Amino acid sequence: MTERYEPSSDFLKAVAAQEVPLSGSAFADVNMRQLIAMTRDVDVSNRDWATMLLASEEADTPEIREALLSVANDESDVVRAEALVGIARRDRELALPLVLKALSGQWAGMPLFEAAALVADPALVAVLKPWTKPSDDQWIDQFACDALAACEKSQPSPN
């Protein structure tokens, strides 16, 4: 049995379990600031989870965008990709060059393909095609194919 991938932070575990409010009160605002701060944590699992959780939030503030743009330069491919999902959900045009650059690299995974599908721009077709060749992971292959289809149709996939 595979161990479940979780952050080391109890705060992030509580956010993921929806036990911690992130909007609607002064207490929630403090929590949101803590979540943003966790995107810069030393522990990569905390940065990854904090970025994923922040990316999935509906809120769109200058602080959230600034945090996501900052994390889009993280040393971890996965953390960068999670940031791109959050940017693409908020601003497809802003995300386009970042997703294009990421897809031109050596790594692509589910969150990067999710970001590409959200951007859904024909400019991504050429860099997505190589990622759609069958691999040993059919699940990831399907995300790549879905992203390619969204870009070919120029219609973002639903959030």
Buried (B, 14 or more C-beta within 10 A) or exposed (E): EEEEEEBEBEBBBEBBEEEBBBEEEEEEEEBBEBBBEBBBBEBBBBBBBBBBBBBEBEEEEEEBBEBBBBBBEBEBBBBBBBBBBBBBBBBBEBBBEBBBEBBEEEEBBBBBBBBBBBBBBEEBBEBBBEBBEEEEEEEBBEBBBBBBBBBBEEEBBEE
